[in-house]
Amino acid sequence: MKGARWRGADRDRGAATVWVVVTMAVLGVICGAVLAMTQIVVARHRAGGAADLAALAAADRWAAGSTEACAGAVWVAEAQGARVVRCVMRGEVSELAASSSAGPFSATVTSRAGPANSRASP
């Protein structure tokens, strides 16, 4: 009799293997998504920290001129593993954009630094 061996209690043999494989595949996709989001967050934080420090460095050197101030900002950003995308000095206020990457993802963050009573336009 054909198919007689699949009747009764043995008819579900191998079903747990399929469920384990599907569960492992789903967990693999979830872990991959979490790792990708982690790289995005790392890139954003690295760019944010570098932009803040570089803007402070540029604002600290405003009296030496725009070129010198932005050169100092570039040096600080590169030391943080980022690059300066834009550096603008408006009096004592520095406006700076820094970019950083982690894996295939990159982030650009803008930062501004200067005296608290500054009247520079945003």
NORQUI-V335071 format. One record per helix or strand of 2 or more residues. SS is the DSSP state (H for helix, E for strand). FROM is the first residue (numbers start at 1). TO is the last residue. If there is no record, write none. Layout:
# NORQUI-V335071
ss=<SS/SS>
from=<FROM/FROM>
to=<TO/TO>
This chain:
# NORQUI-V335071
ss=<H/H/H/H/H/E/E/E>
from=<4/8/15/62/66/83/93/105>
to=<6/12/60/64/79/90/102/113>
